[in-house]
Amino acid sequence: ISVLMLDIDHFKRINDTFGHAAGDQVLTTFVRTVQECLRGSDVFGRLGGEEVAALMTSCTGQEAEGFAERIRSAIAGTIVRIGDGCRVTMTVSIGVADADEVPAVLEPLLSAADKALYAAKTSGRNRVVAAA
């Protein structure tokens, strides 16, 4: 089992610069793009606040990193057209964690993915980092 924790880089700046309606368009595009990169068996959703995650069963850490990189690349190539001809680009930082067996409690796996996400953000954003 693997978990991806995803964060749109500088999302607050998008909302502050272009408004919440534009932020909603960016979120809609983000969700659609991520879903297109995941498998039908994967579970993707919001955990709270700005935290979103994907739970991937029957997926090694290395395979999950490949999916994460595919998502990162797809997001980085996406342009969102908002009112008045403005265009917004976005990037995403992703943390990846995996376990050989499904744990009884997912919190440690989510925490490991979140720490990897933080490392991705602090090391420059627009990247994938796997938990140690």
C-alpha positions in Angstrom: 0.0 0.0 0.0 1.2 3.5 -0.8 0.1 7.0 0.1 0.6 10.2 -1.9 0.2 13.5 -0.1 -0.3 16.4 -2.6 -0.1 20.2 -2.2 -0.6 22.8 -4.9 2.4 25.0 -4.7 1.5 28.6 -3.6 -2.2 28.0 -3.8 -2.9 30.9 -1.4 -1.1 33.2 -3.8 -3.4 32.1 -6.6 -6.5 32.9 -4.5 -5.1 36.2 -3.3 -4.0 37.3 -6.8 -6.9 36.1 -8.9 -9.7 35.6 -6.4 -11.5 32.5 -5.0 -13.5 31.8 -8.2 -10.1 31.4 -10.0 -8.9 29.3 -7.1 -11.9 27.1 -7.6 -11.1 26.7 -11.3 -7.6 25.7 -10.4 -8.8 23.2 -7.9 -11.2 21.7 -10.3 -8.5 21.3 -13.0 -6.1 19.9 -10.4 -8.6 17.2 -9.2 -9.4 16.2 -12.8 -5.7 16.0 -13.8 -4.8 13.9 -10.7 -7.7 11.6 -11.3 -6.7 11.1 -14.9 -3.2 10.0 -13.7 -4.5 7.5 -11.1 -5.9 4.0 -11.5 -9.6 3.3 -11.0 -8.9 1.4 -7.8 -7.0 4.3 -6.1 -8.8 6.5 -3.6 -8.2 10.2 -3.9 -9.7 12.9 -1.7 -9.4 15.8 0.6 -8.2 15.0 4.2 -8.9 18.5 5.5 -7.8 22.1 4.9 -5.6 22.0 1.8 -4.4 18.4 2.3 -5.3 15.9 -0.3 -4.1 12.4 -0.6 -4.3 9.3 -2.8 -4.3 5.8 -1.3 -3.0 3.2 -3.6 -3.3 -0.5 -2.9 -1.2 -3.2 -4.7 1.4 -0.6 -5.4 5.0 -0.6 -4.4 6.8 2.5 -3.2 8.7 2.7 -6.5 5.5 2.4 -8.5 3.8 5.0 -6.4 6.8 7.4 -7.0 6.2 6.8 -10.7 2.6 7.7 -10.4 3.5 10.8 -8.3 6.0 11.9 -11.0 3.4 11.4 -13.7 1.0 13.6 -11.7 3.7 16.2 -11.0 4.6 16.4 -14.7 0.9 16.6 -15.8 0.1 19.4 -13.3 3.2 21.4 -14.3 2.1 21.3 -17.9 -1.4 22.5 -17.2 -2.6 26.0 -17.9 -5.9 27.2 -16.4 -7.7 29.9 -18.3 -9.6 32.3 -16.0 -11.6 35.4 -16.7 -10.3 38.3 -18.9 -7.9 36.0 -20.8 -5.7 35.4 -17.7 -3.8 32.2 -17.6 -2.7 30.5 -14.4 0.0 27.8 -14.2 0.4 25.6 -11.2 2.9 23.1 -9.8 2.5 20.4 -7.2 4.7 19.0 -4.4 4.1 15.3 -3.5 5.2 13.2 -0.6 5.2 9.4 -1.0 5.2 6.7 1.7 4.6 3.0 1.4 4.2 -0.1 3.6 4.5 -3.8 2.7 1.2 -4.6 4.4 -2.0 -2.6 5.0 -1.5 -1.2 8.6 -4.3 -1.5 11.1 -4.0 2.3 11.5 -3.2 4.6 8.5 -2.0 7.5 10.6 1.8 6.5 10.6 1.7 6.1 6.9 -0.1 9.4 6.3 2.4 11.1 8.7 5.4 9.7 6.8 3.9 10.9 3.5 3.2 14.3 5.0 6.8 14.6 6.2 8.0 13.7 2.7 5.6 16.3 1.3 7.1 18.9 3.7 10.6 17.9 2.4 9.4 18.4 -1.2 8.1 21.9 -0.3 11.2 23.0 1.6 13.6 21.7 -1.0 12.2 23.8 -3.8 8.6 22.6 -4.6 7.4 21.1 -7.8 9.0 17.8 -6.9 8.3 14.3 -5.5 10.0 13.1 -2.4 9.7 9.6 -1.0 9.7 8.9 2.8 12.9 7.4 4.1 
